[in-house]
Amino acid sequence: MYTGLQHLHSYMAYLVLLGLLISLGAALAGTFGNRPYTDKDRKLSLFGLIATHLQIVFGLILYFVSPLGASNFSGDSMKDSVSRLYMLEHPLTMVIAVVLVTVGYSRAKRLIGQNSGFKSIAIFYAIALILILVRIPWISWPGN
């Protein structure tokens, strides 16, 4: 089960990146196109939100069952960069990214009919995407 969960979490990351990129691209097009944020646009940005929320659920389960996660928390692990990445940096940064995506979506949802809905998605999703790209453990990325 642990290996399957690892693979699911690893390959789900592609869906998260795709969802955020599509949502961000649509938000930037809407912002620069100076058109109102519609319910259709809200549903498109929902794709990025759902993918990130699914990923954080799988990630949190993995964090508590993995020997690299919560059970590895110690002072000695903080000295090792790989242990620190899996135990602290990756999970904390990803939780922050999911919070940003959620806040951006929630703000945009209230701004239907206004161009500022796109701006909310663009800003919050872009920051979240940058955080995700910075803290993906590239050393164990599928295909490496």
NORLINMO-V678874 format. One record per residue. N is the residue number from 1. RES is the residue in three letters. OMEGA is omega in whole degrees, -180 to 180 (NA if undefined). Layout:
n,res,omega
N,RES,OMEGA
N,RES,OMEGA
//
This chain:
n,res,omega
1,MET,-179
2,TYR,-180
3,THR,178
4,GLY,178
5,LEU,176
6,GLN,180
7,HIS,178
8,LEU,-180
9,HIS,-180
10,SER,-177
11,TYR,176
12,MET,179
13,ALA,177
14,TYR,179
15,LEU,177
16,VAL,180
17,LEU,179
18,LEU,180
19,GLY,179
20,LEU,179
21,LEU,178
22,ILE,-180
23,SER,180
24,LEU,178
25,GLY,179
26,ALA,179
27,ALA,178
28,LEU,178
29,ALA,178
30,GLY,179
31,THR,-178
32,PHE,175
33,GLY,177
34,ASN,178
35,ARG,-178
36,PRO,177
37,TYR,-175
38,THR,178
39,ASP,176
40,LYS,178
41,ASP,178
42,ARG,180
43,LYS,177
44,LEU,179
45,SER,176
46,LEU,177
47,PHE,177
48,GLY,180
49,LEU,-178
50,ILE,180
51,ALA,-180
52,THR,179
53,HIS,176
54,LEU,-179
55,GLN,-179
56,ILE,177
57,VAL,178
58,PHE,-179
59,GLY,180
60,LEU,175
61,ILE,180
62,LEU,-179
63,TYR,-177
64,PHE,177
65,VAL,-177
66,SER,174
67,PRO,179
68,LEU,-174
69,GLY,-173
70,ALA,-179
71,SER,-179
72,ASN,-174
73,PHE,177
74,SER,178
75,GLY,179
76,ASP,180
77,SER,-180
78,MET,180
79,LYS,-180
80,ASP,-174
81,SER,-180
82,VAL,177
83,SER,-180
84,ARG,178
85,LEU,-177
86,TYR,-174
87,MET,-171
88,LEU,-170
89,GLU,-179
90,HIS,-178
91,PRO,-178
92,LEU,180
93,THR,-180
94,MET,176
95,VAL,177
96,ILE,179
97,ALA,179
98,VAL,176
99,VAL,179
100,LEU,178
101,VAL,-179
102,THR,179
103,VAL,179
104,GLY,179
105,TYR,-179
106,SER,178
107,ARG,-178
108,ALA,-179
109,LYS,179
110,ARG,-175
111,LEU,179
112,ILE,-178
113,GLY,180
114,GLN,178
115,ASN,-177
116,SER,173
117,GLY,176
118,PHE,-179
119,LYS,178
120,SER,178
121,ILE,-176
122,ALA,-177
123,ILE,-175
124,PHE,179
125,TYR,179
126,ALA,179
127,ILE,179
128,ALA,180
129,LEU,178
130,ILE,179
131,LEU,-180
132,ILE,-179
133,LEU,-180
134,VAL,-173
135,ARG,170
136,ILE,177
137,PRO,-175
138,TRP,-180
139,ILE,-180
140,SER,180
141,TRP,180
142,PRO,-180
143,GLY,178
144,ASN,NA
//
